[in-house]
Each structure stands twice: as C-alpha cells, then as structure tokens.
Amino acid sequence: MVFKGYSMKKFNPKTIKPINLTTKEKIYKLDPKDFFKHQDKVVQALSEALLEGDKEAFQEVIIGYMNIINKDKLARISKLPIATIRRVAAGSNYNIETLLKITAAINKAA
C-alpha cells in the first residue's frame, strides 16, 4: 500500500504533517456532563427517540447518562441490584420495569 509517496515498509510516524484547519472550521470538545445537566434536553431527546421508535437513540441517551452518574447511588435510589445497573450501563437489554425504576431514580437524583 502506498500513502502519499510512502510505502508501508518505509512508514515513519514522524513524517506525518498535521492538517491545518481553515479559519471557518472549529473543533469542539463534547462533554456529556454538560448535556445531562439540562434535564429538559434529556427529556426531549428521550421523548423524540420514543416517538420515532428509535430504540438505538433511546439506549444511547440512557447509557450515556448511566456512564456519568454514580451507579451505587442510582442502585440505592432505584432499589435495583448494582449488577443490573452495570448491565444497563454496559448496553445490555433491559425490561420496561427496570427502565422505569432507573428513570424515576434519575428524576429523584436530579
């Protein structure tokens, strides 16, 4: 494979030059904590995912939130086993009862 005049055998990471962005382009750091501080935005995202039948989007929001909160505290508030909380945070399937307990606990914790 040849990359801009270099073969893979001669590849040296020190020869890679940075790409300069134009002044119109910006790179933003995404901090999920900022998004999840605004409960109205979270509710809107979850509602839109439900109304559109987008299971993946709904799970992404729930999993994203679960990755930034204290799982032990959530387990205590929701009265669910910590193992269940960790499985949901890892993306495994969950039933509606578990989901309702988690969302109610998130609402209490907020």
C-alpha positions in Angstrom: 0.0 0.0 0.0 1.3 3.4 -0.9 0.4 6.6 1.0 1.4 9.9 -0.5 4.7 8.6 -1.8 5.5 6.3 1.2 5.3 2.6 1.2 4.2 0.9 4.3 7.7 -0.5 4.7 9.1 3.0 4.9 6.3 4.4 7.0 7.5 6.7 9.8 5.0 8.4 12.1 7.4 11.4 12.4 6.9 12.2 8.7 3.2 12.8 9.1 2.4 16.5 9.0 -0.6 18.0 10.8 -3.6 19.1 8.9 -4.3 22.8 9.2 -7.9 23.6 9.6 -9.3 26.6 7.8 -10.4 29.5 10.0 -14.0 28.7 9.3 -13.8 25.2 10.8 -13.8 24.6 14.5 -13.4 21.5 16.7 -15.5 21.3 19.8 -14.9 19.1 22.8 -18.1 17.2 23.7 -18.6 16.9 27.4 -21.6 14.6 28.1 -21.9 16.1 31.6 -22.9 19.4 30.1 -25.8 17.9 28.2 -27.1 15.8 31.1 -27.1 18.8 33.4 -30.2 20.0 31.4 -33.0 17.7 32.3 -35.3 19.3 29.7 -32.8 18.4 26.9 -32.6 14.8 28.1 -36.3 14.5 28.3 -36.7 15.9 24.8 -34.1 13.5 23.4 -35.7 10.5 25.1 -39.2 11.6 24.0 -38.1 12.1 20.4 -36.5 8.7 20.4 -39.7 7.1 21.8 -42.0 8.9 19.3 -39.8 8.0 16.4 -39.4 4.4 17.5 -35.6 4.8 17.6 -34.5 2.2 20.1 -30.8 2.8 19.5 -31.1 6.5 20.1 -33.1 5.9 23.3 -30.5 3.5 24.6 -27.6 5.8 23.7 -29.2 8.6 25.9 -29.8 6.2 28.8 -26.4 4.6 28.5 -24.7 8.0 28.2 -26.3 9.2 31.3 -25.6 6.0 33.2 -21.9 6.4 32.3 -21.6 9.7 34.0 -23.6 9.1 37.2 -22.7 7.3 40.4 -24.0 3.8 39.9 -24.0 2.9 43.6 -26.2 5.9 44.4 -28.5 5.0 41.5 -28.8 1.5 42.7 -29.8 2.7 46.2 -32.4 5.2 44.9 -33.9 2.8 42.3 -33.7 -0.2 44.6 -32.2 -2.3 41.8 -29.2 -4.5 42.2 -25.9 -2.8 41.3 -25.3 -5.7 38.8 -28.5 -4.7 36.9 -27.4 -1.0 36.9 -24.0 -2.0 35.5 -25.5 -4.3 32.8 -27.8 -1.5 31.6 -24.9 0.9 31.6 -22.9 -1.6 29.5 -25.7 -1.6 26.9 -27.4 -4.9 27.6 -31.1 -5.3 27.1 -33.4 -4.4 29.9 -37.1 -4.6 30.6 -39.6 -1.8 30.9 -39.8 -2.2 34.7 -36.1 -1.7 35.1 -36.2 1.3 32.7 -39.0 2.9 34.7 -37.2 2.4 38.0 -34.0 3.8 36.6 -35.7 6.9 35.0 -37.6 7.5 38.3 -34.4 7.3 40.3 -32.6 9.7 37.9 -35.5 12.1 38.3 -35.2 11.9 42.1 -31.4 12.3 41.9 -31.7 15.4 39.7 
